[in-house]
Amino acid sequence: MASNMRGLTQFIADIRGARVKELEEKRINKEMANIRKKFKDGNLDGYQKKKYVAKIIFTYILGYKVDVGHMEAVNLISSTKYSEKQIGYLAVTLLMHENSDFLRLVVNSIRKDLDANNEVDNCLALHAIANVGGSEMAEALVEDVHRLLISPTSQNFVKKKAALTLLRLYRKHPEVLPAAEWALRIISIMDDQDLGVVICVTSLVMALAQDNLDAFAVCYTKAVDRLNRLVIEQEYSATYAYYKVPSPWLQVKLLRLLQYYPPSEDPTIRAILYTVLQTIMNNCAEPTRNVQHNNAQHAVLFEAIGLAIHLDSNSPLVGTAAVLLARFISSKETNVRYLGLDTMAHLAARAESLEPIKKHQSTIILSLRDKDISVRRRALDLLYSMCDVDNSELIVGELLRYLRVADYALREEMVLKIAILTEKYANSYKWYVDMILQLISAAGEHVGDEVWYRVVQIVTNTEDLQEYAAKVVFEHLKAPSTHESLVKVGGYILGEYGHLIANEPGYSPNDQFQLLHSKSQYCMAATRALLLSTYIKWVNVFPEIKPQLLNIFERYRHVLDAELQQRACEFYALASRTDDEEFLQNICEEMPPFPPRVSALLGTLNRKHGDTGDKRTWVHGGKEANADREIAKRKTLMVDIAGNDNTVSSPTTANQDILSSLAGLDMSASPNPASSSVPPTPVPLASKTPRLTSGPNVERWYEKLTYTGDGVLYEDVQIQIGIKSRYQSHIGQLAVYIGNKVDAPLTSFTTTLHVTDSSALSVSFSKIPPSTIGPRSQSQQLLQVECRKMFTTPPILTISYLAGSHQTISIRLPIVLTKFFEHVKLGQSDFFERWKLIGGDREAQNVFPIDLTSAGQLDITKHRQVVSGHRLNLLDDIDPNPNNLVAAGVLHMSIEGKVGCLLRVEPNREAKLCRLTVRSTSEEVAAEVQKLVQKPLMVTQAS
């Protein structure tokens, strides 16, 4: 750039040649005056504007204040020449802040460059938006940036910059991005062939998904599929292999993204993830001599261990991880020790058993004295998380010893953690008091008020502890130097319970007074005020030292502090009363026990840590702390954006009704007796029901497949979806055939299943669907189905793909309750016996209109086809009327067992009506079967 502008080259040379600051300033002032004159005169061509603006930029970079050239920079952006446009954008990003009025003038020029077919212009515009994009600019241009990202004609490097620009805008102004609306389209780019684009889009998805878990739930499958292709199938170009590790940055991001979501219930996804994590751990079993290769592998490994802990802390993978971590915390490399301790703290926060970690307790304690403070901090966090009843005394003792020599930056956090551990795992109250008073003595200035408040509360509420606490605090006060917090504790406890030890040698009232009062001269006004309250209590219980106490009150009546003066005057007046001693006794009675309260120490520690940009999926403090956090988080997530509470109500009542109604049916086996104790499954995050695709034949195709085994489920100009199914007992298998009808491939192909109640119906893919369907080709996907309990809502299959634009189709799968029926053979007498046994109370009946055939007759063939298609066994020669149909079946469910069902269809040709009656041992099953059988009979005949 400078070589093409001799004036700029000469100006830079003059500045560099200036021997003193004064000569540099003189040269710059001269040049600025010349530039102002040239700009004022006008008539400058593009080259001259570029040259002068470049000089202004160089001056600004040197640290001088610049107040010219802004308008010229705006004009340069509109130039058609790259060199002039580049200088203009550089000046705008350097000289202007996001609230500058000049930025409003460049919005249209930036939009024009974003829409241009020149990718270089696109990138210059994206840089400017990312660097200075304020709220107004973000709101005006975010749609254009998004369009560049999703455009099939955009170059890969433009897509990368567009994704990172959106990420920057979201971090600065999250309200301008309609994250939920754009979710599926952004996630689809995670299937891009270029791994560079995938890395950038994954960074964007990570930020958006943290705040919009529901909308971005599809990214879970995408992340698992990409990890499988990278780690297992080795599907990547050599460009993205960093020291033989396939794209470690992308692997780390994907592994972190998966930790934002609860573990998947899909067995296929779980199996793939297990294989991926096992492979990553096996690859890192033996370190190599190449440092860069080790660094890349370790980066991936630590994130993989974090995900393994998140998925299941009891899995064999976590056992393998514990062995690896033990090696890392003893490593010679500081970074490896740091990450090892941090990941082990994650394991301690989630693990059911701490035994694998306790084996390395001595190594962890030694890490408290590491030369690197960040390692020491991680060791502190790990000791805090791994502490339990068995090792609490050892860990608290070590922390107290280390506290005396610890860095000041660590002490406040250490004090809070020691106080929490001491209270949480105290074997006895006496040990608790000893430890807390040692803590206050060792780090008094770092002890917050909440620590000594808690001591006072526990001592006050524990009568057996009061005498011991008074003795111990008295002994601690004998130290030559005591911190003010200890004086406060001593003042309160001796004031309330000093009389309990007053008759023992060395603890006389005078000894207590002399010791406590000798500390007061070094205390703040608030502490002295507390000591005055102690003295008035002593006036009541220690009359022998009353003269000395009155003398103290007299002196404090003349101090300048209003609070102290008021207390002293009031206490002096109370202590001087001789006529009514009961009055003083009533005022100075012992403090009553405090009401039970939750310790404020945990809240203080959590506020101290706060939230980071990349939200942690766990907190330090052991399994209980994380369990409480998960419960609170789940309650929040179960209330969706619209304010609908998605929490699952307990199915106990329904279960009991079904169980009790089953008692009278001989042909059904008794249900699983443990079914009533099965806990309700939490609603998954993606609990929002997708909007169903409508069409002239969609409903008809679906209805037909409810009573047939195969057929077309959906078809349009681009895609055809067919179904073949088979069922046995409570298990089913569905083959979904997806055909591409066009001459171009369907890319970024994604399939998602939405099951309203996963505790009642389980539906999962046998393998992750392919991300691309070739032109004029077909893909087959197998679905495994299990009926666990009674259900009424069929699952929804959502398919999204790129075919020029992004398409999304949501259709119901023909998986209905009657698919899980098995035939039952009954004779005439058995049928009617059971029909009466069930009774009319558990009956669903409806009368509805039907049409006759063209010959005016009942379509008995169609009636039989519908009933038998719903897997009910047609029983011939049961009903004396040959037009009536009688059927029976048993519903199979893996949790609720078997439910019997009997059915009668009674059509009337003259009235053109049909009566359908279903009786079952479950009212809900009867109603659902009646609805399913009636609809095709009524709709099909009416059409």
Protein Blocks (a to p, Z undefined) as FASTA:
>chain_A
ZZmmmklmmmmmmmmmpmbfklmmmmmmmmmmmmmmmmmngoiafklmmmmmmmmmmmmm
nopacfehklmmmmmmmpmbfklmmmmmmmmmmmpcfklfklmmmmmmmmmmmmpmbfkl
mmmmmmmmmmmmcfklmmmmmmmmmmmmmpmkbcfklmmmmmmmmmmmmmmmmmlpcfkl
mmmmmmmmmmpfblklmmmmmmmmmmmmmmmmmlmmmmmmmmmmmmmmmmmnopacfklp
gghiahkllmmmmmmmmmmpccdfbfklmmmmmmmmmmmmmmmmpccfblklmmmmmmmm
mmmmmmmmmmomkbmklmmmmmmmmmmmmpfblklmmmmmmmmmmmmmmmmblklmmmmm
mmmmmmmmcfblklmmmmmmmmmmmgcfklmmmmmmmmmmmmmmmcfklmmmmmmmmmmm
mmmmocbfklmmmmmmmmmmmmmmlpcfklmmmmmmmmmmmmklmmmmmmmmmmmmmpmb
dcfklmmmmmmmmmmmmmmmmmpghiafklmmmmmmmmmmmpcfklmmmmmmmmmmmmmm
mmmlmmmmmmmmmmmmmcmblklmmmmmmmmmmmmpmklmmlmmmmmpccddddddddfk
lmmmmmmnopafbdcfbdeeijklmmmmmmmmmmmmmpcfkopafbdcdfklmmmmmmmm
mmmpmkbccddfklmmpccddddfklcccdddddfklmmmmmmmmmccbdcfbdcfkbcc
ddddddehjbccdddddddfbfbdcehiacddddfblmlpccddfbdcdfbdcehiacdd
ddddddfbdcfbdcdddddddehiacddddddfbdfklmcccddddfklmmmmmmmnomm
lcccddddddddfkopacfklmmmmmmmnopacdehkbmblkbccdddddddfklopadd
dddddddfklopacdddddfbfklmmmmmmmmmmmmmmmmmZZ
